[in-house]
Structures are given as C-alpha cells and as structure tokens.
Amino acid sequence: MKYPDPGRRPGQGAGAGQPGGRPVFPGVLRFNQEIEDKGVYLGGEPLQDISTATTIRVVDGQVSATDGPFAETKEQIAGFYLLECADLDEALGWAAKVPTAALGYGAVEVRPCIDYTQAMG
C-alpha cells in the first residue's frame, strides 16, 4: 500500500537545514539513501517556505488566488515522501526515521493513499 508521509516543521521562522542548531540535511540524505536501498521509495519532494504559497478557491465559478498557505497554523508541511509499504506498521517505522521527526523537531503524518483501482471494483 502507498503511504504519503508529509513531514511537518514549526512554521514561524523555521529555517531549513539547521533547525535549533541540529543539522537535518545530512540525516535527510542518509534517510533518502536508506529508503531507496530498501526499495520502498516511490517519490517525494521538499517544499519551499510557506511564503511562496498561493491558495486557490473557486466559489460560484469565480476563481480567487490568495498569497499564503491554505490555513493559519503553527506548523507547515515541509515536504513529503511516498513510500510503498506492506502495512501501516512498516509505514510508521519509516516515519519515525524521517530526520525532522527523529530529531524531535517536527512530526510526520502517515495515512494510506486511496487505491481507486480497488475502490472502483
């Protein structure tokens, strides 16, 4: 089953790479290599800072664009990994190794993707 693991980090003044003085980037490189070596990595990308976000809404056919993220929050999605895991336990094990979570700097949300091929029968 596919599990996207969006990593979250504190949103205000969060600098990528060196949160709280703890180097994250070398850990990210090691983690990326490990998930590739184990064959569970399907894709993923880091995201730019929320100051680059644009939110689109369509109401009564009218499109409006707003600078900034969808919601005001203390955390922001830093990026995501898409992993092919046998089950939720395996996905949770990988999520615990994501460097921002492992260093206690952020959190990783884990939930399975919808498999429309199964859902449609």
N, CA, C and O atoms as a Tinker XYZ file with bonds, in Angstrom:
   484  protein
     1  N      0.835000   -1.174000    0.000000    73     2
     2  CA     0.000000    0.000000    0.000000    64     1     3
     3  C      0.882000    1.241000    0.000000    63     2     4     5
     4  O      1.960000    1.244000    0.594000    81     3
     5  N      0.430000    2.274000   -0.656000    73     3     6
     6  CA     1.194000    3.519000   -0.740000    64     5     7
     7  C      0.865000    4.410000    0.454000    63     6     8     9
     8  O     -0.300000    4.596000    0.806000    81     7
     9  N      1.904000    4.951000    1.064000    73     7    10
    10  CA     1.754000    5.845000    2.206000    64     9    11
    11  C      2.500000    7.146000    1.950000    63    10    12    13
    12  O      3.730000    7.149000    1.911000    81    11
    13  N      1.774000    8.264000    1.772000    73    11    14
    14  CA     2.478000    9.548000    1.719000    64    13    15
    15  C      2.764000    9.980000    3.147000    63    14    16    17
    16  O      1.885000    9.903000    4.006000    81    15
    17  N      3.957000   10.424000    3.405000    73    15    18
    18  CA     4.362000   10.865000    4.736000    64    17    19
    19  C      4.732000   12.338000    4.685000    63    18    20    21
    20  O      5.904000   12.672000    4.509000    81    19
    21  N      3.732000   13.246000    4.839000    73    19    22
    22  CA     4.111000   14.656000    4.846000    64    21    23
    23  C      4.808000   15.009000    6.161000    63    22    24    25
    24  O      4.264000   14.798000    7.245000    81    23
    25  N      5.994000   15.538000    6.046000    73    23    26
    26  CA     6.737000   15.960000    7.225000    64    25    27
    27  C      6.350000   17.377000    7.598000    63    26    28    29
    28  O      6.198000   18.230000    6.724000    81    27
    29  N      6.192000   17.633000    8.872000    73    27    30
    30  CA     5.808000   18.960000    9.347000    64    29    31
    31  C      6.917000   19.522000   10.209000    63    30    32    33
    32  O      7.635000   18.795000   10.895000    81    31
    33  N      7.037000   20.851000   10.153000    73    31    34
    34  CA     8.005000   21.538000   10.989000    64    33    35
    35  C      7.355000   22.810000   11.509000    63    34    36    37
    36  O      6.372000   23.276000   10.933000    81    35
    37  N      7.884000   23.379000   12.586000    73    35    38
    38  CA     7.318000   24.639000   13.077000    64    37    39
    39  C      7.325000   25.679000   11.971000    63    38    40    41
    40  O      8.282000   25.761000   11.201000    81    39
    41  N      6.261000   26.479000   11.883000    73    39    42
    42  CA     6.089000   27.387000   10.760000    64    41    43
    43  C      6.730000   28.747000   10.907000    63    42    44    45
    44  O      7.146000   29.322000    9.902000    81    43
    45  N      6.829000   29.278000   12.073000    73    43    46
    46  CA     7.320000   30.637000   12.228000    64    45    47
    47  C      8.834000   30.649000   12.352000    63    46    48    49
    48  O      9.393000   30.108000   13.306000    81    47
    49  N      9.488000   31.264000   11.390000    73    47    50
    50  CA    10.937000   31.420000   11.430000    64    49    51
    51  C     11.710000   30.138000   11.280000    63    50    52    53
    52  O     12.885000   30.076000   11.641000    81    51
    53  N     11.079000   29.121000   10.757000    73    51    54
    54  CA    11.762000   27.841000   10.610000    64    53    55
    55  C     12.739000   27.911000    9.450000    63    54    56    57
    56  O     12.344000   28.161000    8.312000    81    55
    57  N     13.998000   27.692000    9.735000    73    55    58
    58  CA    14.995000   27.678000    8.684000    64    57    59
    59  C     15.283000   26.253000    8.276000    63    58    60    61
    60  O     15.535000   25.400000    9.128000    81    59
    61  N     15.250000   25.987000    7.001000    73    59    62
    62  CA    15.515000   24.632000    6.529000    64    61    63
    63  C     16.976000   24.285000    6.746000    63    62    64    65
    64  O     17.862000   25.126000    6.588000    81    63
    65  N     17.210000   23.052000    7.107000    73    63    66
    66  CA    18.584000   22.569000    7.176000    64    65    67
    67  C     19.182000   22.526000    8.557000    63    66    68    69
    68  O     19.830000   21.537000    8.899000    81    67
    69  N     19.003000   23.536000    9.362000    73    67    70
    70  CA    19.646000   23.577000   10.668000    64    69    71
    71  C     18.657000   23.955000   11.769000    63    70    72    73
    72  O     18.907000   24.935000   12.470000    81    71
    73  N     17.548000   23.235000   11.963000    73    71    74
    74  CA    16.589000   23.608000   12.990000    64    73    75
    75  C     17.196000   23.485000   14.375000    63    74    76    77
    76  O     17.760000   22.451000   14.733000    81    75
    77  N     17.073000   24.545000   15.143000    73    75    78
    78  CA    17.555000   24.508000   16.514000    64    77    79
    79  C     19.029000   24.176000   16.624000    63    78    80    81
    80  O     19.466000   23.679000   17.663000    81    79
    81  N     19.811000   24.436000   15.580000    73    79    82
    82  CA    21.236000   24.153000   15.623000    64    81    83
    83  C     21.583000   22.706000   15.337000    63    82    84    85
    84  O     22.763000   22.354000   15.321000    81    83
    85  N     20.594000   21.857000   15.110000    73    83    86
    86  CA    20.849000   20.443000   14.813000    64    85    87
    87  C     20.817000   20.220000   13.309000    63    86    88    89
    88  O     19.813000   20.536000   12.670000    81    87
    89  N     21.866000   19.693000   12.735000    73    87    90
    90  CA    21.886000   19.518000   11.281000    64    89    91
    91  C     20.880000   18.459000   10.826000    63    90    92    93
    92  O     20.921000   17.314000   11.276000    81    91
    93  N     19.988000   18.855000    9.938000    73    91    94
    94  CA    18.975000   17.953000    9.408000    64    93    95
    95  C     19.381000   17.415000    8.055000    63    94    96    97
    96  O     19.153000   16.240000    7.767000    81    95
    97  N     19.976000   18.246000    7.219000    73    95    98
    98  CA    20.241000   17.869000    5.835000    64    97    99
    99  C     21.064000   16.585000    5.705000    63    98   100   101
   100  O     20.700000   15.733000    4.894000    81    99
   101  N     22.149000   16.402000    6.456000    73    99   102
   102  CA    22.880000   15.130000    6.330000    64   101   103
   103  C     22.009000   13.924000    6.682000    63   102   104   105
   104  O     22.136000   12.865000    6.068000    81   103
   105  N     21.134000   14.083000    7.661000    73   103   106
   106  CA    20.224000   12.996000    8.018000    64   105   107
   107  C     19.227000   12.709000    6.919000    63   106   108   109
   108  O     18.871000   11.554000    6.685000    81   107
   109  N     18.772000   13.754000    6.240000    73   107   110
   110  CA    17.842000   13.583000    5.124000    64   109   111
   111  C     18.517000   12.785000    4.011000    63   110   112   113
   112  O     17.913000   11.878000    3.438000    81   111
   113  N     19.761000   13.122000    3.709000    73   111   114
   114  CA    20.478000   12.386000    2.664000    64   113   115
   115  C     20.633000   10.919000    3.031000    63   114   116   117
   116  O     20.447000   10.047000    2.182000    81   115
   117  N     20.974000   10.632000    4.290000    73   115   118
   118  CA    21.110000    9.229000    4.733000    64   117   119
   119  C     19.767000    8.504000    4.667000    63   118   120   121
   120  O     19.695000    7.365000    4.206000    81   119
   121  N     18.704000    9.166000    5.128000    73   119   122
   122  CA    17.379000    8.563000    5.099000    64   121   123
   123  C     16.946000    8.284000    3.657000    63   122   124   125
   124  O     16.444000    7.202000    3.356000    81   123
   125  N     17.142000    9.258000    2.774000    73   123   126
   126  CA    16.784000    9.071000    1.367000    64   125   127
   127  C     17.500000    7.861000    0.767000    63   126   128   129
   128  O     16.897000    7.078000    0.034000    81   127
   129  N     18.782000    7.714000    1.080000    73   127   130
   130  CA    19.541000    6.575000    0.564000    64   129   131
   131  C     18.992000    5.263000    1.121000    63   130   132   133
   132  O     18.890000    4.270000    0.400000    81   131
   133  N     18.639000    5.264000    2.405000    73   131   134
   134  CA    18.129000    4.046000    3.031000    64   133   135
   135  C     16.802000    3.606000    2.414000    63   134   136   137
   136  O     16.624000    2.421000    2.132000    81   135
   137  N     15.867000    4.535000    2.197000    73   135   138
   138  CA    14.577000    4.133000    1.630000    64   137   139
   139  C     14.706000    3.732000    0.161000    63   138   140   141
   140  O     13.938000    2.903000   -0.327000    81   139
   141  N     15.671000    4.315000   -0.539000    73   139   142
   142  CA    15.931000    3.874000   -1.912000    64   141   143
   143  C     16.542000    2.472000   -1.911000    63   142   144   145
   144  O     16.134000    1.613000   -2.693000    81   143
   145  N     17.525000    2.243000   -1.026000    73   143   146
   146  CA    18.181000    0.938000   -0.954000    64   145   147
   147  C     17.193000   -0.171000   -0.585000    63   146   148   149
   148  O     17.320000   -1.294000   -1.072000    81   147
   149  N     16.211000    0.134000    0.271000    73   147   150
   150  CA    15.226000   -0.861000    0.708000    64   149   151
   151  C     14.095000   -1.046000   -0.303000    63   150   152   153
   152  O     13.272000   -1.950000   -0.158000    81   151
   153  N     14.051000   -0.188000   -1.332000    73   151   154
   154  CA    13.058000   -0.342000   -2.391000    64   153   155
   155  C     11.657000    0.132000   -2.047000    63   154   156   157
   156  O     10.701000   -0.253000   -2.720000    81   155
   157  N     11.506000    0.962000   -1.009000    73   155   158
   158  CA    10.179000    1.450000   -0.645000    64   157   159
   159  C      9.893000    2.850000   -1.177000    63   158   160   161
   160  O      8.743000    3.289000   -1.163000    81   159
   161  N     10.916000    3.553000   -1.645000    73   159   162
   162  CA    10.763000    4.940000   -2.102000    64   161   163
   163  C     10.094000    4.992000   -3.460000    63   162   164   165
   164  O     10.599000    4.414000   -4.423000    81   163
   165  N      8.953000    5.683000   -3.552000    73   163   166
   166  CA     8.259000    5.884000   -4.815000    64   165   167
   167  C      8.393000    7.315000   -5.318000    63   166   168   169
   168  O      8.323000    7.559000   -6.523000    81   167
   169  N      8.585000    8.253000   -4.411000    73   167   170
   170  CA     8.712000    9.647000   -4.792000    64   169   171
   171  C      8.659000   10.541000   -3.574000    63   170   172   173
   172  O      8.475000   10.073000   -2.451000    81   171
   173  N      8.819000   11.821000   -3.803000    73   171   174
   174  CA     8.750000   12.793000   -2.729000    64   173   175
   175  C      9.530000   14.034000   -3.091000    63   174   176   177
   176  O     10.393000   14.004000   -3.968000    81   175
   177  N      9.228000   15.112000   -2.422000    73   175   178
   178  CA     9.898000   16.377000   -2.682000    64   177   179
   179  C      9.855000   17.251000   -1.434000    63   178   180   181
   180  O      8.879000   17.215000   -0.684000    81   179
   181  N     10.901000   18.034000   -1.207000    73   179   182
   182  CA    10.799000   19.075000   -0.186000    64   181   183
   183  C     10.017000   20.238000   -0.784000    63   182   184   185
   184  O     10.006000   20.429000   -2.000000    81   183
   185  N      9.369000   21.008000    0.070000    73   183   186
   186  CA     8.607000   22.151000   -0.394000    64   185   187
   187  C      9.285000   23.449000    0.023000    63   186   188   189
   188  O      9.948000   23.505000    1.060000    81   187
   189  N      9.120000   24.483000   -0.782000    73   187   190
   190  CA     9.652000   25.790000   -0.428000    64   189   191
   191  C      8.873000   26.346000    0.757000    63   190   192   193
   192  O      7.830000   25.808000    1.130000    81   191
   193  N      9.380000   27.416000    1.343000    73   191   194
   194  CA     8.772000   28.041000    2.505000    64   193   195
   195  C      7.335000   28.468000    2.203000    63   194   196   197
   196  O      6.997000   28.738000    1.050000    81   195
   197  N      6.490000   28.529000    3.235000    73   195   198
   198  CA     5.083000   28.884000    3.028000    64   197   199
   199  C      4.898000   30.287000    2.472000    63   198   200   201
   200  O      3.824000   30.608000    1.962000    81   199
   201  N      5.914000   31.125000    2.560000    73   199   202
   202  CA     5.794000   32.469000    1.981000    64   201   203
   203  C      5.653000   32.416000    0.464000    63   202   204   205
   204  O      5.260000   33.409000   -0.150000    81   203
   205  N      5.967000   31.270000   -0.156000    73   203   206
   206  CA     5.838000   31.117000   -1.605000    64   205   207
   207  C      4.490000   30.522000   -2.013000    63   206   208   209
   208  O      4.218000   30.368000   -3.203000    81   207
   209  N      3.649000   30.189000   -1.038000    73   207   210
   210  CA     2.376000   29.520000   -1.321000    64   209   211
   211  C      1.344000   30.474000   -1.910000    63   210   212   213
   212  O      1.328000   31.666000   -1.601000    81   211
   213  N      0.494000   29.932000   -2.754000    73   211   214
   214  CA    -0.690000   30.608000   -3.253000    64   213   215
   215  C     -1.856000   29.642000   -3.100000    63   214   216   217
   216  O     -1.757000   28.477000   -3.484000    81   215
   217  N     -2.952000   30.122000   -2.543000    73   215   218
   218  CA    -4.133000   29.293000   -2.331000    64   217   219
   219  C     -5.205000   29.703000   -3.327000    63   218   220   221
   220  O     -5.505000   30.888000   -3.475000    81   219
   221  N     -5.779000   28.722000   -4.008000    73   219   222
   222  CA    -6.832000   28.952000   -4.997000    64   221   223
   223  C     -8.161000   28.483000   -4.417000    63   222   224   225
   224  O     -8.257000   27.399000   -3.843000    81   223
   225  N     -9.177000   29.316000   -4.576000    73   223   226
   226  CA   -10.536000   28.952000   -4.198000    64   225   227
   227  C    -11.448000   29.271000   -5.382000    63   226   228   229
   228  O    -11.242000   30.259000   -6.087000    81   227
   229  N    -12.458000   28.423000   -5.593000    73   227   230
   230  CA   -13.456000   28.672000   -6.623000    64   229   231
   231  C    -14.815000   28.690000   -5.928000    63   230   232   233
   232  O    -15.243000   27.691000   -5.349000    81   231
   233  N    -15.485000   29.834000   -5.993000    73   231   234
   234  CA   -16.808000   29.997000   -5.393000    64   233   235
   235  C    -17.738000   30.529000   -6.471000    63   234   236   237
   236  O    -17.491000   31.578000   -7.064000    81   235
   237  N    -18.805000   29.791000   -6.712000    73   235   238
   238  CA   -19.780000   30.181000   -7.751000    64   237   239
   239  C    -19.103000   30.465000   -9.084000    63   238   240   241
   240  O    -19.466000   31.412000   -9.782000    81   239
   241  N    -18.119000   29.642000   -9.436000    73   239   242
   242  CA   -17.426000   29.775000  -10.709000    64   241   243
   243  C    -16.368000   30.860000  -10.755000    63   242   244   245
   244  O    -15.680000   31.002000  -11.767000    81   243
   245  N    -16.220000   31.625000   -9.692000    73   243   246
   246  CA   -15.217000   32.687000   -9.632000    64   245   247
   247  C    -13.960000   32.176000   -8.944000    63   246   248   249
   248  O    -14.016000   31.661000   -7.827000    81   247
   249  N    -12.833000   32.321000   -9.616000    73   247   250
   250  CA   -11.552000   31.868000   -9.074000    64   249   251
   251  C    -10.892000   33.030000   -8.344000    63   250   252   253
   252  O    -10.783000   34.134000   -8.877000    81   251
   253  N    -10.458000   32.766000   -7.127000    73   251   254
   254  CA    -9.689000   33.781000   -6.404000    64   253   255
   255  C     -8.382000   33.154000   -5.942000    63   254   256   257
   256  O     -8.345000   32.002000   -5.510000    81   255
   257  N     -7.330000   33.920000   -6.040000    73   255   258
   258  CA    -5.999000   33.487000   -5.604000    64   257   259
   259  C     -5.582000   34.361000   -4.429000    63   258   260   261
   260  O     -5.708000   35.585000   -4.468000    81   259
   261  N     -5.080000   33.706000   -3.380000    73   259   262
   262  CA    -4.633000   34.414000   -2.186000    64   261   263
   263  C     -3.189000   34.031000   -1.914000    63   262   264   265
   264  O     -2.846000   32.849000   -1.912000    81   263
   265  N     -2.350000   35.015000   -1.687000    73   263   266
   266  CA    -0.974000   34.721000   -1.301000    64   265   267
   267  C     -0.975000   34.082000    0.071000    63   266   268   269
   268  O     -1.671000   34.534000    0.980000    81   267
   269  N     -0.194000   33.034000    0.213000    73   267   270
   270  CA    -0.051000   32.394000    1.507000    64   269   271
   271  C     -0.690000   31.025000    1.551000    63   270   272   273
   272  O     -1.333000   30.594000    0.594000    81   271
   273  N     -0.508000   30.345000    2.668000    73   271   274
   274  CA    -0.983000   28.967000    2.810000    64   273   275
   275  C     -2.499000   28.904000    2.984000    63   274   276   277
   276  O     -3.160000   29.914000    3.223000    81   275
   277  N     -3.021000   27.704000    2.859000    73   275   278
   278  CA    -4.454000   27.438000    2.981000    64   277   279
   279  C     -4.973000   27.807000    4.362000    63   278   280   281
   280  O     -6.058000   28.376000    4.477000    81   279
   281  N     -4.218000   27.495000    5.415000    73   279   282
   282  CA    -4.685000   27.725000    6.783000    64   281   283
   283  C     -3.575000   28.341000    7.616000    63   282   284   285
   284  O     -2.391000   28.103000    7.376000    81   283
   285  N     -3.969000   29.122000    8.582000    73   283   286
   286  CA    -3.011000   29.641000    9.559000    64   285   287
   287  C     -2.730000   28.524000   10.541000    63   286   288   289
   288  O     -3.650000   27.958000   11.131000    81   287
   289  N     -1.477000   28.211000   10.713000    73   287   290
   290  CA    -1.116000   27.106000   11.598000    64   289   291
   291  C      0.276000   27.331000   12.162000    63   290   292   293
   292  O      1.067000   28.095000   11.609000    81   291
   293  N      0.564000   26.668000   13.254000    73   291   294
   294  CA     1.887000   26.781000   13.854000    64   293   295
   295  C      2.900000   25.875000   13.168000    63   294   296   297
   296  O      4.108000   26.042000   13.332000    81   295
   297  N      2.396000   24.913000   12.398000    73   295   298
   298  CA     3.277000   24.001000   11.668000    64   297   299
   299  C      3.014000   24.145000   10.178000    63   298   300   301
   300  O      1.946000   24.591000    9.761000    81   299
   301  N      3.994000   23.763000    9.392000    73   299   302
   302  CA     3.837000   23.770000    7.943000    64   301   303
   303  C      4.344000   22.454000    7.386000    63   302   304   305
   304  O      5.204000   21.807000    7.982000    81   303
   305  N      3.809000   22.063000    6.245000    73   303   306
   306  CA     4.291000   20.853000    5.583000    64   305   307
   307  C      5.621000   21.189000    4.937000    63   306   308   309
   308  O      5.714000   22.093000    4.106000    81   307
   309  N      6.642000   20.454000    5.327000    73   307   310
   310  CA     7.992000   20.717000    4.831000    64   309   311
   311  C      8.269000   19.978000    3.529000    63   310   312   313
   312  O      9.128000   20.387000    2.748000    81   311
   313  N      7.550000   18.903000    3.298000    73   311   314
   314  CA     7.746000   18.083000    2.115000    64   313   315
   315  C      7.020000   16.767000    2.329000    63   314   316   317
   316  O      6.256000   16.618000    3.283000    81   315
   317  N      7.260000   15.816000    1.440000    73   315   318
   318  CA     6.600000   14.529000    1.593000    64   317   319
   319  C      7.448000   13.415000    0.992000    63   318   320   321
   320  O      8.270000   13.635000    0.102000    81   319
   321  N      7.224000   12.236000    1.501000    73   319   322
   322  CA     7.757000   11.006000    0.932000    64   321   323
   323  C      6.568000   10.147000    0.552000    63   322   324   325
   324  O      5.584000   10.092000    1.291000    81   323
   325  N      6.640000    9.479000   -0.582000    73   323   326
   326  CA     5.641000    8.498000   -0.969000    64   325   327
   327  C      6.340000    7.146000   -0.944000    63   326   328   329
   328  O      7.252000    6.886000   -1.729000    81   327
   329  N      5.893000    6.289000   -0.025000    73   327   330
   330  CA     6.548000    5.001000    0.202000    64   329   331
   331  C      5.591000    3.860000   -0.091000    63   330   332   333
   332  O      4.393000    3.966000    0.171000    81   331
   333  N      6.115000    2.776000   -0.631000    73   331   334
   334  CA     5.359000    1.546000   -0.833000    64   333   335
   335  C      5.681000    0.626000    0.338000    63   334   336   337
   336  O      6.781000    0.081000    0.427000    81   335
   337  N      4.718000    0.459000    1.226000    73   335   338
   338  CA     4.930000   -0.334000    2.441000    64   337   339
   339  C      3.927000   -1.479000    2.486000    63   338   340   341
   340  O      2.826000   -1.374000    1.945000    81   339
   341  N      4.310000   -2.558000    3.125000    73   339   342
   342  CA     3.437000   -3.720000    3.236000    64   341   343
   343  C      2.206000   -3.417000    4.078000    63   342   344   345
   344  O      1.119000   -3.926000    3.805000    81   343
   345  N      2.381000   -2.577000    5.111000    73   343   346
   346  CA     1.269000   -2.276000    6.006000    64   345   347
   347  C      1.569000   -1.004000    6.797000    63   346   348   349
   348  O      2.631000   -0.401000    6.649000    81   347
   349  N      0.620000   -0.611000    7.634000    73   347   350
   350  CA     0.758000    0.605000    8.413000    64   349   351
   351  C      1.954000    0.535000    9.362000    63   350   352   353
   352  O      2.652000    1.532000    9.549000    81   351
   353  N      2.195000   -0.617000    9.955000    73   351   354
   354  CA     3.332000   -0.748000   10.873000    64   353   355
   355  C      4.655000   -0.432000   10.187000    63   354   356   357
   356  O      5.507000    0.245000   10.760000    81   355
   357  N      4.827000   -0.919000    8.965000    73   355   358
   358  CA     6.056000   -0.610000    8.234000    64   357   359
   359  C      6.137000    0.889000    7.935000    63   358   360   361
   360  O      7.197000    1.498000    8.077000    81   359
   361  N      5.011000    1.478000    7.519000    73   359   362
   362  CA     4.990000    2.916000    7.225000    64   361   363
   363  C      5.320000    3.737000    8.469000    63   362   364   365
   364  O      6.045000    4.728000    8.378000    81   363
   365  N      4.801000    3.342000    9.622000    73   363   366
   366  CA     5.090000    4.051000   10.867000    64   365   367
   367  C      6.566000    3.922000   11.244000    63   366   368   369
   368  O      7.160000    4.865000   11.767000    81   367
   369  N      7.150000    2.769000   10.983000    73   367   370
   370  CA     8.576000    2.578000   11.247000    64   369   371
   371  C      9.435000    3.521000   10.422000    63   370   372   373
   372  O     10.390000    4.107000   10.932000    81   371
   373  N      9.091000    3.668000    9.137000    73   371   374
   374  CA     9.835000    4.603000    8.284000    64   373   375
   375  C      9.600000    6.036000    8.728000    63   374   376   377
   376  O     10.534000    6.838000    8.751000    81   375
   377  N      8.358000    6.371000    9.082000    73   375   378
   378  CA     8.042000    7.742000    9.504000    64   377   379
   379  C      8.863000    8.145000   10.729000    63   378   380   381
   380  O      9.284000    9.295000   10.847000    81   379
   381  N      9.083000    7.217000   11.620000    73   379   382
   382  CA     9.871000    7.511000   12.827000    64   381   383
   383  C     11.325000    7.811000   12.504000    63   382   384   385
   384  O     12.033000    8.403000   13.319000    81   383
   385  N     11.777000    7.407000   11.317000    73   383   386
   386  CA    13.161000    7.659000   10.909000    64   385   387
   387  C     13.336000    8.949000   10.111000    63   386   388   389
   388  O     14.468000    9.361000    9.856000    81   387
   389  N     12.236000    9.597000    9.710000    73   387   390
   390  CA    12.346000   10.866000    8.977000    64   389   391
   391  C     13.095000   11.845000    9.892000    63   390   392   393
   392  O     12.679000   12.051000   11.032000    81   391
   393  N     14.177000   12.443000    9.419000    73   391   394
   394  CA    15.047000   13.227000   10.300000    64   393   395
   395  C     14.366000   14.315000   11.133000    63   394   396   397
   396  O     14.710000   14.480000   12.304000    81   395
   397  N     13.420000   15.055000   10.573000    73   395   398
   398  CA    12.780000   16.089000   11.394000    64   397   399
   399  C     12.026000   15.478000   12.569000    63   398   400   401
   400  O     12.009000   16.057000   13.655000    81   399
   401  N     11.408000   14.328000   12.372000    73   399   402
   402  CA    10.721000   13.648000   13.468000    64   401   403
   403  C     11.729000   13.003000   14.411000    63   402   404   405
   404  O     11.610000   13.115000   15.631000    81   403
   405  N     12.721000   12.328000   13.840000    73   403   406
   406  CA    13.714000   11.619000   14.657000    64   405   407
   407  C     14.506000   12.560000   15.555000    63   406   408   409
   408  O     14.933000   12.174000   16.644000    81   407
   409  N     14.705000   13.805000   15.092000    73   407   410
   410  CA    15.429000   14.795000   15.892000    64   409   411
   411  C     14.512000   15.560000   16.839000    63   410   412   413
   412  O     14.972000   16.428000   17.582000    81   411
   413  N     13.209000   15.242000   16.818000    73   411   414
   414  CA    12.276000   15.914000   17.701000    64   413   415
   415  C     11.930000   17.323000   17.270000    63   414   416   417
   416  O     11.452000   18.120000   18.078000    81   415
   417  N     12.166000   17.641000   16.005000    73   415   418
   418  CA    11.946000   18.982000   15.503000    64   417   419
   419  C     10.584000   19.148000   14.835000    63   418   420   421
   420  O     10.087000   20.268000   14.719000    81   419
   421  N      9.991000   18.072000   14.405000    73   419   422
   422  CA     8.716000   18.150000   13.704000    64   421   423
   423  C      7.956000   16.853000   13.862000    63   422   424   425
   424  O      8.293000   16.022000   14.706000    81   423
   425  N      6.937000   16.681000   13.055000    73   423   426
   426  CA     6.098000   15.486000   13.101000    64   425   427
   427  C      5.904000   14.962000   11.690000    63   426   428   429
   428  O      6.100000   15.691000   10.717000    81   427
   429  N      5.526000   13.718000   11.583000    73   427   430
   430  CA     5.224000   13.105000   10.295000    64   429   431
   431  C      3.835000   12.493000   10.394000    63   430   432   433
   432  O      3.559000   11.681000   11.277000    81   431
   433  N      2.973000   12.893000    9.483000    73   431   434
   434  CA     1.622000   12.333000    9.420000    64   433   435
   435  C      1.653000   11.161000    8.448000    63   434   436   437
   436  O      2.214000   11.269000    7.358000    81   435
   437  N      1.051000   10.039000    8.843000    73   435   438
   438  CA     1.037000    8.844000    7.999000    64   437   439
   439  C     -0.414000    8.432000    7.759000    63   438   440   441
   440  O     -1.194000    8.258000    8.695000    81   439
   441  N     -0.749000    8.282000    6.484000    73   439   442
   442  CA    -2.042000    7.706000    6.128000    64   441   443
   443  C     -1.944000    7.141000    4.725000    63   442   444   445
   444  O     -1.191000    7.648000    3.894000    81   443
   445  N     -2.710000    6.083000    4.461000    73   443   446
   446  CA    -2.595000    5.442000    3.153000    64   445   447
   447  C     -3.265000    6.257000    2.048000    63   446   448   449
   448  O     -4.207000    7.013000    2.285000    81   447
   449  N     -2.749000    6.076000    0.840000    73   447   450
   450  CA    -3.389000    6.637000   -0.350000    64   449   451
   451  C     -4.629000    5.819000   -0.675000    63   450   452   453
   452  O     -4.714000    4.640000   -0.333000    81   451
   453  N     -5.582000    6.450000   -1.332000    73   451   454
   454  CA    -6.742000    5.720000   -1.820000    64   453   455
   455  C     -6.323000    4.999000   -3.087000    63   454   456   457
   456  O     -5.754000    5.603000   -3.996000    81   455
   457  N     -6.602000    3.718000   -3.143000    73   455   458
   458  CA    -6.324000    2.929000   -4.336000    64   457   459
   459  C     -7.634000    2.850000   -5.127000    63   458   460   461
   460  O     -8.495000    2.018000   -4.842000    81   459
   461  N     -7.767000    3.723000   -6.119000    73   459   462
   462  CA    -9.016000    3.779000   -6.884000    64   461   463
   463  C     -9.245000    2.519000   -7.692000    63   462   464   465
   464  O    -10.391000    2.213000   -8.024000    81   463
   465  N     -8.207000    1.780000   -8.019000    73   463   466
   466  CA    -8.427000    0.543000   -8.765000    64   465   467
   467  C     -9.193000   -0.455000   -7.910000    63   466   468   469
   468  O    -10.006000   -1.217000   -8.433000    81   467
   469  N     -8.947000   -0.462000   -6.604000    73   467   470
   470  CA    -9.690000   -1.332000   -5.695000    64   469   471
   471  C    -11.052000   -0.716000   -5.348000    63   470   472   473
   472  O    -12.053000   -1.425000   -5.244000    81   471
   473  N    -11.080000    0.602000   -5.172000    73   471   474
   474  CA   -12.307000    1.276000   -4.787000    64   473   475
   475  C    -13.378000    1.190000   -5.866000    63   474   476   477
   476  O    -14.568000    1.149000   -5.554000    81   475
   477  N    -12.970000    1.163000   -7.123000    73   475   478
   478  CA   -13.922000    1.117000   -8.234000    64   477   479
   479  C    -14.360000   -0.303000   -8.573000    63   478   480   481
   480  O    -15.214000   -0.510000   -9.435000    81   479
   481  N    -13.766000   -1.279000   -7.887000    73   479   482
   482  CA   -14.183000   -2.665000   -8.064000    64   481   483
   483  C    -13.569000   -3.279000   -9.225000    63   482   484
   484  O    -13.821000   -4.450000   -9.510000    81   483
